[in-house]
Amino acid sequence: MSVIHVGSAPVSWGVWFGTDPRQVPYGRFLDEVSAAGYRWIELGPFGYLPTDPQRLRDELGARDLRLSAGTVFERLHQPGSWDAVWEDVSRVAELTAGAGGRQVVVIPEMWRDPATGTVREDSRLSQEQWRAKTSGIDRLGRAMFEEFGVALRYHPHADSHVGRQDEVVRLLEDTDPTYVNLCLDTGHISYCGGDNLAIIGDHPDRIGYLHLKQVDPAIVAKAEEQDLTFGEAVMLGVMVEPPRGVPELPPLLAALDELDVDLFAIVEQDLYPCSGDVPLPIAARTQKYLSGCGIPALRFD
């Protein structure tokens, strides 16, 4: 029988950056995520939560919370990027492991700035750049595991070089499952026009982690029509609480339930920026909704 541990993340409280005066203080986030009925959280952007492992453990323990994973971005298709990426990854992996987490979600940097829309580079990679990225991700996954004991979960992302379904499938085909598996973000897959159920069905052994997220298809269509950045789409409310968007979560969770897996499903709803009073009611409603989906594998403890 599968076991799917449900948690939440700072992004559901409007947190995109390590420091930002528009974001809620981390103490309030921790208090509220616990009050909403979750027992697992992600690290979020480095520097938002305490970066001392013991202090972080103490803060989590005081609220009966545990850490599922850290998160960090990569740009390994760029020449000479390894040292800088590894510096970022290693500090996140070290903190994650020190606070009890055993996975790090690695996200491709976006090819255009999510706030300004400035195009940083071409939206498609050359063959050489793709090989550099996938070989670099393999190297990264092995190094993370050997040095810190954490597993790499790769997270496709809108406005990045790994977002569309063909790019996700190609990444899985070109990387080593020993060290690289997928963080299936249901919202980003749908935002990019993909099929979450097809990915689960075609690559069941590569699903290592889950972000539960829904999008409003009307806003997705508007973003595509007007060539909006992902950040602009978020500000329009493209991410919505279930069951108001797509993909439908019960069939997706039922498909995972049949796989005999043990993984985390972290609820995310990008809300940046948002009023501090907005996240908690949404988080509580979402927890109640998921609890009522009738999926035996879901665990909230």
CORKAQUI-V691568 format. One line per field, one symbol per residue. ss: DSSP state (H for helix, E for strand, L for the rest). burial: I if it has 24 or more other C-alpha atoms within 12 Angstrom, else O. A space follows every 50 residues. Layout:
BEGIN
ss=???
burial=???
END
This chain:
BEGIN
ss=LLEEEEEELHHHHLLLLLLLLLLLLHHHHHHHHHHLLLLEEELLLLLLLL LLHHHHHHHHHLLLLEEEEEEEEELLLLLLLHHHHHHHHHHHHHHHHHLL LLEEEEEELELELLLLLLELLLLLLLHHHHHHHHHHHHHHHHHHHHHHLL EEEEELLLLELLLLHHHHHHHHHHLLLLLEEEEEEHHHHHHLLLLHHHHH HHLHHHEEEEEELEELHHHHHHHHHHLLLHHHHHHLLLEELLLLLELLHH HHHHHHHLLLLEEEEEELLLLLLLLLLLHHHHHHHHHHHHHLLLLLLEEL L
burial=OOIIIIIIIIIIIIIIIIOOOOIIIIOOIIIIIIOIIIIIIIIIIIIIII IOIOOIIOIIOOIOIIIIIIIIIIIIIIOOOIOOIIOIIIIIIIIIIIII IIIIIIIIIIIIOIOOOOOOOOOOOOOOOIOIIIIIIIIIIIIIIOOIII IIIIIIIIIIIIIIIOIIIOIIOOIIIOIIIIIIIIIIIIIIIIIIIIII OOIIOIIIIIIIIIIIIOIIOOIOOOOIIIIIIIOIIIIIIIIOIIIIII OIIIIIIOIOIOIIIIIIIIIIIIOIOIIIOIIIOIIOOIIOOOIOIIII O
END
